[in-house]
Amino acid sequence: MNTTLAALIVLGCLVAAVLSEKILRRLLPVTREEPNGYATFQRNKVWNTEETLWRDVTIKSPRNPRGLMNYGNRLMTKGDFNGALG
């Protein structure tokens, strides 16, 4: 009787291990893609308008002449001449 009980416990542990592995294999791709989705969501906020895009460029690369010029042009188009000069 003890041998049967031990065999059932071992069998139960093996089944649990196999099921856990299957569940992990299904969840793993989701957890690997989640940071990419978040990064895309954050990037889309920056690319929402030309102004937000060029503002982001000037923040991350303050000496980038193309970014400064394009951000200034966007601000002048809006009529924000003081912001374009600063």
Contacts in CASP RR format, 6 or more apart in sequence:
PFRMAT RR
TARGET T0000
AUTHOR 0000-0000-0000
METHOD contacts of the structure
MODEL  1
MNTTLAALIVLGCLVAAVLSEKILRRLLPVTREEPNGYATFQRNKVWNTE
ETLWRDVTIKSPRNPRGLMNYGNRLMTKGDFNGALG
45 52 0 8 1.000
46 52 0 8 1.000
46 53 0 8 1.000
46 56 0 8 1.000
47 53 0 8 1.000
50 70 0 8 1.000
50 74 0 8 1.000
51 71 0 8 1.000
51 74 0 8 1.000
51 75 0 8 1.000
51 78 0 8 1.000
54 67 0 8 1.000
54 70 0 8 1.000
54 71 0 8 1.000
54 72 0 8 1.000
54 74 0 8 1.000
55 71 0 8 1.000
57 64 0 8 1.000
57 66 0 8 1.000
57 67 0 8 1.000
57 70 0 8 1.000
57 71 0 8 1.000
58 64 0 8 1.000
58 67 0 8 1.000
58 68 0 8 1.000
58 71 0 8 1.000
61 67 0 8 1.000
62 68 0 8 1.000
71 84 0 8 1.000
72 83 0 8 1.000
72 84 0 8 1.000
73 84 0 8 1.000
75 81 0 8 1.000
75 83 0 8 1.000
75 84 0 8 1.000
76 84 0 8 1.000
END
